[in-house]
């Protein structure tokens, strides 16, 4: 029986250690990498990765009218 770690199998199959569902989306307004499935705050044409924002920054963006979305 030949066992192989799932990450190695995925790299052999796709060339990437990450799931096909978690592909690079783009970088946010602060230069953070955003992937599909990540929570973002969107304000006009800009968006920001929620996990990288302080509570104060989130509150300010919310007051300016930013809305929460999931990156696709």
VENSULLIN-V496787 format. One record per pair of residues at least 6 apart in sequence whose C-alpha atoms are under 8 Angstrom apart, sorted by the first residue. I is the first residue (numbers start at 0). J is the second residue. D is the distance in whole Angstrom. If there is no record, write none. Layout:
i={I,I}
j={J,J}
d={D,D}
//
This chain:
i={6,6,7,9,9,9,9,10,10,20,21,21,21,22,22,23,23,23,23,24,24,24,24,24,24,25,25,25,26,26,27,27,27,27,27,28,28,28,29,31,31,31,33,33,34,34,35,35,35,36,36,36,37,37,37,38,38,38,38,38,38,38,39,39,39,39,39,39,39,39,40,40,40,40,40,40,40,40,40,40,41,41,41,41,41,42,42,42,42,42,43,49}
j={16,17,16,15,16,17,18,16,17,35,34,35,36,34,35,32,33,34,35,32,33,34,35,70,71,32,33,34,32,33,33,45,46,47,48,45,46,47,47,47,48,51,48,70,70,71,69,70,71,69,70,71,48,69,70,48,49,50,67,68,69,70,46,47,48,49,67,68,69,70,46,47,48,49,57,60,65,66,67,68,47,65,66,67,68,60,63,64,65,66,65,57}
d={5,8,7,7,6,8,8,5,8,7,6,5,7,6,6,7,6,5,7,8,5,5,6,7,7,6,5,7,4,5,7,7,6,5,6,6,6,6,7,8,7,8,6,7,7,8,7,5,5,6,5,6,7,6,5,6,6,8,7,6,5,6,6,5,5,5,6,5,6,7,5,5,7,6,8,8,6,5,5,6,7,5,5,6,7,7,8,7,4,7,8,7}
//
